[in-house]
Amino acid sequence: MMRRGMLIDIQHSSERTKGGILNLAHNYPLMASHGGVQDGQRVSENILSAKQLSHIYSPPDRFLAGGLVGLGVQSSHELVKQIGIVGGGGDRERLTDSEREIRLQTRGIALGTDFNGFDWHAAPRFGRYAYYHEDTPADRSNRQRSGRIGAKVNYASYPESSNPWASTKPTCAPACTSWSSRTAEHRPINPSQVTQGSRVTRTFDINYDGLAHYGLIPDFLQEISVLGTSSEQMGAVFRSSEALIQMWEETCFLAYQKRDRPRSLGMGCGPASENQ
């Protein structure tokens, strides 16, 4: 694959296989497209370790580009936490704010948007189906009661009747007073709507519907911004496409350095004159 300048994704490989790929790759950039990262004890080998994360973003003896990691979108709160880990400052690495900012200016952070069924992406934070990915019902209830759910994403006004959950309360109401949270002081965004003729038949609101479909990804990005993602962190997310292009350019450059490169390399990487 390296001889052919191919993009290598280590996701869904075992821990032993990941180690073998990292040892073979050296300065060749790699990606982990959607497994995510976490502090402390990993719950699955599908999640990157701190060492694997460091290698992907900073390959040994790299020439230019690092690799790319895609973070899961099963929870907006969890995504905010994972972005912070990629920037540094988790329980394995203590960095100052300026050091985290500098690091994020050189990294792209992708969204691992492989929607694994209707129940496996970010749940709504408000309304009847509000849910949080804590370990136990007691943990979730504590979050609800303590108001740690964040503000609502600010939407332009829409007819409430076009969203069946817009006026609903969570299952813990009236004990959960946190659902009276303020709307974020952001410029309002337009909701995603389904129309029939000139009539709006359904409005999707990230606050009440969660990440229900791909069309709500812009709303989801607004949600993680509301939940505290910094401008430097959002910059790293928006830089993911450029990071992938740079990674592709470097894989082609490195492949052209190999004497045993295949003749077909030019089909995917362009002529040798463009890869010097």
N, C-alpha and C positions, 0 to 999 in steps of 0.2 A: 504493500500500500504506500509506503514512503517513497519507493522508487517511482511510483506512478503519480506522486503529488496529490494523493487522496486525502480528504478530510477524515480524520479518525475520531470516532465517538466511543468513549470507553463505557458508556452507560449500559447497564444490564449485564456487565461482566462480573465474574466472581472477584472476591478480594485477591485471590492468588493471580487471576488473569490481569487485573488492574495493575498489580505490582510488576508483572512481567512486561506489560505494555510500557509502563513508565520507565523501566530499566532499558528497554530497547530503543525508546524514542529519543532520549537525550534532549537535544535542542529542538526537536521537531514538535510544533505546536499541536496540542490535543484539545478535544472538547468533552465535556460531560453535559449532555444536552438538557436533562430534566430531573436529575435525582435530588438536587438540593444539598444543603449543608446544615450542620447544627453544632452547637457547642456541646462539650462534654461527651458522655457515653452515647455512641451511635446506636440507633435501634435497628439498623439494617445495613448490610454492606452495599446496598443501593445508594446510600448517602455517603458523600465524600468525607474522608478523614481530613484533618488539618494538613497533614503532610501531602496528601493527594491534591488538595486545593492549592497549596503553595506551589507544587510542581506545575500544575496546569497554567496558572497565571504567570509563573516565572520559571520557565524551563531552564535547566542547567546550561550555561554557555549559550543562551539564546542569542540570535543575531538581531532580531527586532521585535517581532510580535510575540505576545504570549497567546495562551489559548482562551477558551470561553466556557463559562458555566451557566447553565440554565436552572433557575430556581422554580420550585413548585408553586402553584397558584391555588392550593387547597384552602388557604386562609390568608386574608389580607394582613392580619396581625402577624402571622408567622412569616410572611414574605418580608415585611418590614424588618423583622428580626434577622432573617437570613442575609438581607442586603447589608446590614450592619456587620455581620460576620465576615462577609467577603471583603469589606473595607478594612477589617481589622478591629481589634478592641473586644473580641470575644474572651471566653474564659481561658483560652490558650495563649492569647497574645494581647499585650497591653500597649496601646499606642495613644499618642496625644491626638487631639482633634485635628491639628495641622498635618500630622503624619497620615491620618486616615484620609484627609482631603487630598493630599498628594497622591496617595495610592489609588484612590478612586478616579483620579484624573487620567490614569494610565490603563484602566480596566473597563471592559464592557460587561454588563450583566444582562443575560437573556432571561426571558420568561419561558418556563417549561410548560407550554400550553398543549400538552397531549390530553385532551379532555377524556378522562377515563370513566365514562358513564355520567349520568345526570346527577349522581350523588357525590361526585369526586372533584369538585372545584369549590371556590370560596363561597361559603354560605352567607346569607344576609345577616347584618348585625342588628336589624330592627324588625318589628312586626311579628306576625304569628310564627314564622319559621326561623326566627333568629337562633343562631347556634354558634358555639365556640368550641374549638378543638382541645379543650382541657382534658385531663385524664379521667376525671370523675364528674358525675352530675353535681356534686357539692362544689367542685372547683368552678364549674360553669356558673352555678348559681351565685357564687361569691363574686365572680366578675360582673354578673348582671346587677347584683345589689350594690356593688361598690362604685358603679358608674365608670368602669374602666373599658368602655366600649368605644370611646371616641365620639366625635361629632358626626353629624350626617353630611354626606356629600351634598353640595348646594345645587339643586336643580332649578331650571326655569319652571315657572308654574305650568301645571298640566291638569286636565280634568281627573279628579280623584277616582271617578267611576271607571276610568280606563285601566286602573291597576287594582286588582282584587285584594291586595294586601296593604294598600296605602293607609288604611285607617284601622288596621288590626293591631292587637296587643300581643306581646309574647306570652307564652304559657305560664310564666311566673307572675304575671300581673295579678293584683295591683302591688304586690310586694316589690317589684322591680321598678323603682322610680327612675332608674337611669335612662329609660326610654323617653324621658323628657329632654334629653340632651339637645343642646343648641345645634343649629346648622352651621357648618364651617363658614368662616368669613372669606370664602373664595368667590371669584366671579362665577355666576351660575352657568352650568353647562346644559345643553339641550338633551332631553331624554331620548332613548331609542324607542321609536314607536312603530306600530303596525297600523296601516291605514287601509280602509276599504272605501274606494271612491274618495270622498272628501272627509270621511268620518274616521276618527282615531278609535280603533277597536281594542288596542292593547298598548299600554305604556310599560316599559321595563325600567325599573329604578333600582340601582345597585344597592340602595339602602334596604329595600324590601325583597328584592329578587335574588340578590347575590350575583355571582358571575354566571348567569344563566346561559349565555351563548357567546360566541366569538365577537359579536357586535358590541358587547359591553366591555371589551378590553380597554378602550379609552376611559370609560367610567371607572374601571378597576384601578387604572393608573392614578386617576384623580383621588380615589379612595385611599391608596397607600400614601399619597401626598398629604391628605387630611390627617392620617394617622401618625404623621411625624417624619416621613422620609425627607431628608434634607435635599437642598438643590444640588449638591455635589453627588448625592446618591441617585437622584433622578437623572442626572447627567450621565451616570454610568449605565443606567437602564436604556436611555435613549441612544447611547453609543454602541449598543450591541450589534447593530447591523454593520457599522463601520469596522468593529472589532472582528467580525466574521470575514469581511472582505480582506482585511490585513492578514488574518490567519491563512486564508486561501492563497494570497500572494506569496506568503513566506513558504508554504508547503511546496509551491511550484518552484520557487527559487532554490530551495534545498534539494528538490528532486533533480533539477538541472545540474547540480554539482556532482551527482553520482555518475561514474563512468559507465555503469551498466544500466543506465536509464533506458526505458523502452522507446522505440521510435514513435509510438503513438502519443507520447507525452504532450506534444504540441497541440493535440486535439482538445485537451482540457486546459492547458496552461498557456497556449500561445507559443510563438516561435522563441528560440533560445535568446535572440537579441533583446527580447522584452523581459528576460529573466536574469540579466547580468547584474 
